[in-house]
Amino acid sequence: MDLALLQAAPLGGAIIVIIILVFIASIAISAIKIVNEYERGVIFRLGRIQGGPKGPGLFILLPFIDKMIKVDLRTVTMDVPPQDVITRDNVPARVNAVVYFRVVDPNNSVIEVENFVLATSQISQTTLRSVLGNKDLDDLLTNRESINSELQSIIDEHTDPWGIKVSVVEVKDVEIPQQMQRAMARQAESERERRAKIITAEGEFQASQRLREAADTLETPQAMQIRLFQTLNEVANQQNSTIILPVPIDLFQPFMENMNSNGSSNNHKASNSKPSKARTDEKSEAYEEVLEKASSEVSMPDDETSGPTGEES
């Protein structure tokens, strides 16, 4: 029996030694920490933070004394859940967004806030509702860039004490009621019709100006005749129709004016010849009267001389 006890004693001691070695190895392994390139380690020693963040690389911590928390420095993409908002012009809308942020100060991200991802998500939701509630629906649909920059600046200002840098905030989708969508479609259709009418009126105005210029250019009969010949040439190229040639009266107007001028000149000459003939007759009659008076005066002295002579004889 004593021999059995002696044989069992070394076996139990070996087991104890093995257990002790395994415990020491586990403690040593737990004291060795490896920090990746995109991570940093925040070390607490007896509850107090030890300097700045550590890493990347291999670190050996004091067992049961040091504690290290790893913080990921990569950019986090976080979806903001859809938020029901009412715009400034009393239009209900449902808006969701996406936020891109990363940790720039690992110590503050661990000390100042319990869960920086959850805190950033909550501040993003509240900021999204407050900012979009002060915007009109038209601004929400058209001025996306200004709204995104305003959201980014407000969220980044709130998360800066936590060591979080918000780089981008984008509003992804804006859902509005179906009635509002139909009203907006009618508004867009009316705007398109207004533009079409303005363009049509502008085209008619320009066409009327060109027609006015063309009418001024074709005011002379020669231009009208040239245009008539051009039209006949265009019609004659088809060779499948009978052409009735209308001759405008304007083409004969120069000839009619020439004939009228010639007739008026002849009439003027005739009217001028008649007074000249009358004046000639008057001159001849006056000349005859003068001759008669002259002959009578000549005959009177002859009669007087003949009287005394006769008496004397």
C-alpha distance (Angstrom), angle and dihedral (degrees) to the residues before:
residue distance angle dihedral
M1 . . .
D2 3.80 . .
L3 3.79 88.4 .
A4 3.80 90.8 55.9
L5 3.77 90.9 51.0
L6 3.79 91.1 50.4
Q7 3.79 91.2 50.5
A8 3.87 92.8 48.0
A9 3.83 94.6 48.8
P10 3.83 97.1 68.2
L11 3.84 90.7 46.2
G12 3.83 92.1 53.8
G13 3.80 91.7 46.7
A14 3.78 90.6 51.8
I15 3.78 91.0 52.2
I16 3.78 91.2 50.4
V17 3.78 91.4 49.4
I18 3.78 90.6 50.0
I19 3.77 90.9 50.7
I20 3.79 91.3 49.8
L21 3.81 91.7 49.1
V22 3.79 92.0 49.7
F23 3.78 90.3 49.7
I24 3.80 92.2 50.1
A25 3.82 91.5 46.9
S26 3.77 91.9 50.4
I27 3.79 90.7 50.7
A28 3.79 90.8 48.9
I29 3.79 92.0 48.5
S30 3.80 91.5 48.6
A31 3.80 89.3 51.5
I32 3.81 91.7 57.6
K33 3.81 113.3 82.6
I34 3.79 129.2 -177.4
V35 3.79 119.9 -157.8
N36 3.81 118.7 -162.0
E37 3.78 125.4 -134.4
Y38 3.82 93.3 -101.0
E39 3.81 93.4 46.6
R40 3.75 137.8 73.8
G41 3.81 128.8 -160.0
V42 3.78 124.6 -134.2
I43 3.82 108.1 -157.8
F44 3.80 123.4 -155.1
R45 3.81 119.4 -167.4
L46 3.76 112.8 -164.1
G47 3.80 88.3 -22.4
R48 3.80 96.7 -48.7
I49 3.77 123.4 109.1
Q50 3.78 115.0 -116.6
G51 3.79 111.1 -139.7
G52 3.77 123.1 -71.0
P53 3.78 128.7 -21.5
K54 3.80 116.9 -62.8
G55 3.75 128.8 -136.7
P56 2.83 175.5 -90.4
G57 3.83 103.5 -82.0
L58 3.80 142.0 38.7
F59 3.79 122.1 -33.1
I60 3.82 133.3 -178.4
L61 3.75 115.7 -149.3
L62 3.77 129.3 -162.8
P63 3.81 107.8 -103.4
F64 3.81 115.4 -113.4
I65 3.83 89.4 1.0
D66 3.80 108.0 63.7
K67 3.78 126.3 54.2
M68 3.79 125.2 -174.0
I69 3.81 128.6 -160.5
K70 3.81 117.4 -162.6
V71 3.77 118.1 -139.5
D72 3.81 122.0 -162.9
L73 3.81 113.5 -134.3
R74 3.81 97.1 -167.8
T75 3.79 121.4 112.7
V76 3.78 112.7 -90.3
T77 3.82 120.6 -144.3
M78 3.78 110.2 -150.9
D79 3.80 127.4 -178.2
V80 3.78 115.0 -140.7
P81 3.83 109.2 -140.3
P82 3.83 116.0 -115.8
Q83 3.78 111.6 -81.0
D84 3.81 126.3 -154.2
V85 3.79 108.1 -134.8
I86 3.80 135.7 170.6
T87 3.77 113.8 -142.0
R88 3.79 124.8 -136.5
D89 3.81 91.1 -97.0
N90 3.84 90.3 54.7
V91 3.79 98.4 -103.9
P92 3.84 115.9 142.9
A93 3.78 115.2 -133.4
R94 3.78 139.4 170.3
V95 3.80 114.0 -137.7
N96 3.79 133.4 -178.6
A97 3.79 130.0 -177.3
V98 3.79 144.6 -178.7
V99 3.81 126.7 -126.3
Y100 3.82 127.6 -157.2
F101 3.80 115.8 -160.9
R102 3.79 141.0 150.3
V103 3.81 140.0 -168.3
V104 3.80 115.1 -98.2
D105 3.82 98.0 167.7
P106 3.83 112.4 38.5
N107 3.80 93.6 -174.8
N108 3.82 94.1 57.1
S109 3.81 92.0 42.4
V110 3.83 88.1 59.6
I111 3.81 100.5 35.4
E112 3.82 103.7 36.7
V113 3.79 100.4 44.0
E114 3.78 134.5 28.7
N115 3.82 97.7 -141.3
F116 3.78 113.2 7.5
V117 3.83 93.7 -170.8
L118 3.81 93.1 56.0
A119 3.79 91.7 42.4
T120 3.81 92.0 51.4
S121 3.78 90.5 48.7
Q122 3.78 93.1 52.2
I123 3.79 95.2 46.8
S124 3.81 89.2 48.3
Q125 3.81 91.8 54.5
T126 3.80 94.9 48.7
T127 3.81 92.9 45.1
L128 3.80 91.4 49.2
R129 3.82 91.8 54.1
S130 3.81 95.0 44.8
V131 3.80 96.7 46.4
L132 3.80 97.6 43.6
G133 3.80 90.7 46.0
N134 3.82 88.5 65.2
K135 3.82 94.3 51.9
D136 3.78 131.2 84.5
L137 3.78 119.5 -120.6
D138 3.81 91.8 -112.1
D139 3.82 90.7 53.7
L140 3.79 90.1 47.6
L141 3.80 91.2 54.1
T142 3.81 99.5 40.0
N143 3.83 109.5 26.0
R144 3.79 98.2 55.8
E145 3.81 94.8 140.4
S146 3.81 95.3 55.8
I147 3.81 91.6 45.3
N148 3.81 91.6 49.6
S149 3.80 92.3 50.1
E150 3.82 91.0 48.4
L151 3.80 91.6 50.4
Q152 3.80 91.5 47.6
S153 3.81 93.6 51.2
I154 3.84 93.9 47.7
I155 3.82 95.6 46.7
D156 3.80 92.4 44.0
E157 3.79 90.2 51.8
H158 3.81 91.0 54.5
T159 3.81 95.7 45.2
D160 3.81 97.2 43.3
P161 3.87 93.8 89.7
W162 3.81 87.7 55.4
G163 3.79 92.7 57.2
I164 3.84 91.7 -109.3
K165 3.78 122.7 135.5
V166 3.82 115.7 -157.8
S167 3.80 106.6 -155.4
V168 3.82 104.4 174.2
V169 3.81 136.8 14.4
E170 3.82 117.8 -175.2
V171 3.79 128.3 -176.6
K172 3.80 103.0 -137.8
D173 3.78 106.8 -174.6
V174 3.79 138.9 5.5
E175 3.80 116.2 -160.0
I176 3.80 118.1 -165.2
P177 3.84 129.5 179.0
Q178 3.79 119.9 -81.9
Q179 3.81 92.6 -116.2
M180 3.77 90.4 56.0
Q181 3.79 90.7 48.4
R182 3.81 90.8 53.4
A183 3.81 90.9 48.1
M184 3.79 90.5 50.5
A185 3.79 90.1 48.7
R186 3.82 90.5 52.9
Q187 3.78 90.2 48.0
A188 3.79 91.4 51.2
E189 3.80 90.8 47.5
S190 3.80 91.5 50.9
E191 3.78 90.5 48.9
R192 3.79 90.6 51.9
E193 3.79 91.3 49.5
R194 3.80 90.4 49.9
R195 3.79 91.0 52.2
A196 3.80 91.2 47.0
K197 3.81 91.9 52.2
I198 3.79 91.7 48.0
I199 3.79 91.4 49.7
T200 3.82 91.2 47.8
A201 3.80 92.1 49.6
E202 3.79 90.8 47.4
G203 3.80 90.0 51.1
E204 3.80 92.0 50.2
F205 3.80 90.5 48.6
Q206 3.79 92.2 51.7
A207 3.80 90.8 45.5
S208 3.81 90.9 51.9
Q209 3.79 89.8 51.1
R210 3.79 91.1 51.3
L211 3.81 91.0 47.4
R212 3.78 89.6 50.4
E213 3.79 90.8 52.0
A214 3.79 90.4 46.7
A215 3.81 90.7 50.4
D216 3.78 90.5 51.1
T217 3.79 89.6 49.7
L218 3.83 93.1 48.2
E219 3.79 93.9 47.5
T220 3.84 94.0 107.5
P221 3.85 119.9 76.4
Q222 3.80 91.4 -125.0
A223 3.80 91.8 58.5
M224 3.78 90.9 47.1
Q225 3.78 90.3 51.6
I226 3.82 92.0 50.2
R227 3.80 90.4 49.7
L228 3.80 90.1 49.0
F229 3.79 90.9 53.4
Q230 3.82 91.1 48.8
T231 3.81 90.6 52.2
L232 3.80 90.7 49.5
N233 3.80 89.6 51.0
E234 3.80 91.5 52.3
V235 3.80 92.0 48.4
A236 3.81 93.8 45.2
N237 3.82 91.7 57.5
Q238 3.81 90.9 69.9
Q239 3.85 93.9 57.9
N240 3.78 93.0 -165.8
S241 3.78 103.9 95.8
T242 3.78 141.5 61.2
I243 3.77 113.2 -110.3
I244 3.80 119.8 -142.9
L245 3.78 107.0 -165.7
P246 3.80 113.5 -147.4
V247 3.79 113.3 -158.6
P248 3.80 111.5 -150.7
I249 3.77 116.5 -134.7
D250 3.79 88.6 -129.4
L251 3.78 89.4 75.1
F252 3.81 90.6 63.1
Q253 3.76 95.6 43.1
P254 3.85 95.2 91.2
F255 3.81 90.4 51.7
M256 3.80 92.1 47.4
E257 3.77 90.3 50.1
N258 3.81 89.9 52.0
M259 3.80 91.2 50.6
N260 3.78 91.9 48.4
S261 3.79 90.8 49.6
N262 3.83 91.6 50.4
G263 3.83 92.5 48.5
S264 3.76 92.3 48.6
S265 3.81 91.1 50.7
N266 3.83 91.5 52.1
N267 3.75 92.4 49.0
H268 3.75 89.5 49.1
K269 3.81 91.0 53.2
A270 3.81 91.6 48.4
S271 3.77 92.0 50.1
N272 3.80 89.7 48.6
S273 3.87 92.3 49.9
K274 3.82 94.3 53.8
P275 3.78 96.2 58.5
S276 3.80 90.3 46.0
K277 3.85 90.9 54.8
A278 3.79 91.2 48.1
R279 3.75 90.1 49.6
T280 3.83 89.0 51.2
D281 3.82 91.4 52.7
E282 3.78 91.1 49.2
K283 3.80 90.5 50.4
S284 3.83 91.5 50.7
E285 3.81 92.2 49.5
A286 3.78 91.5 48.8
Y287 3.77 90.2 48.7
E288 3.82 91.0 52.3
E289 3.79 91.2 50.3
V290 3.78 90.3 51.2
L291 3.82 90.2 50.9
E292 3.82 92.4 50.1
K293 3.80 91.9 51.0
A294 3.79 91.0 48.8
S295 3.83 92.3 50.4
S296 3.79 92.8 49.4
E297 3.77 92.4 51.7
V298 3.79 90.8 50.0
S299 3.84 93.3 50.9
M300 3.82 95.7 51.0
P301 3.92 98.2 68.3
D302 3.77 91.8 49.2
D303 3.79 91.2 58.0
E304 3.84 92.6 49.7
T305 3.81 93.7 52.8
S306 3.70 92.6 47.5
G307 3.82 92.3 56.7
P308 3.82 100.2 60.3
T309 3.72 93.4 40.8
G310 3.73 90.4 56.7
E311 3.74 90.8 48.9
E312 3.73 93.6 52.1
S313 3.69 91.4 49.3
